[in-house]
Amino acid sequence: MTQQFRTKVYLAGPMTGLPHGNFPAFNAAAQNLRGKGYVVFNPAEVEDVMNKTYKECLKIDVDWIFEEAEAIAMLPGWETSNGARAEHALAVALKLKIMYLT
């Protein structure tokens, strides 16, 4: 198995204010990336995510990016999301590989 297929990827995109928190798009992208062999952190899969505050969610996400991620995958529309823009900025600062999903 090549290094690409063990790469840990954080999935980022818009959630707030979107129907069903945009979970269907997150879950489809996670399934696609996992099918290609990536290890994916999908914030839509965080335990009890619907009962956490925005700040709690962002801390979980940023901690994972900082501690684990080797790459970040940006869902369409990420540019409109404050959280996804922050996650993108962190990925840039950490020099992670950035994938722009379509």
JOGI-V358049 format. One line per field, one symbol per residue. ss: DSSP state (H for helix, E for strand, C for the rest). phi: phi as a letter, one per 40 degrees, with the letter a starting at -180 (. if undefined). burial: b if it has 16 or more other ideal C-beta (glycine too) atoms within 10 Angstrom, else e. A space follows every 50 residues. Layout:
BEGIN
ss: ???
phi: ???
burial: ???
END
This chain:
BEGIN
ss: CCHHHHCEEEEECCCCCCHHHHHHHHHHHHHHHHHCCCEEEEHHHCCCHH HCCHHHHHHHHHHHHHHCCCEEEECCCHHHCHHHHHHHHHHHHCCCEEEE CC
phi: .cddcbccbcbbicbdgcdfggddccccccccccccgccbcbccccdfdc bbcdcccccdccdcdccbcbabbccdgdccbdccccccccccccfccbbb cb
burial: eeeeeebbbbbbbbbeeeeebbbebbeebbeebeeeebebbbbbeeeebe eeeeeebbebbeebbeeebebbbbbeebeebebbeebbebbeeeebeebe be
END
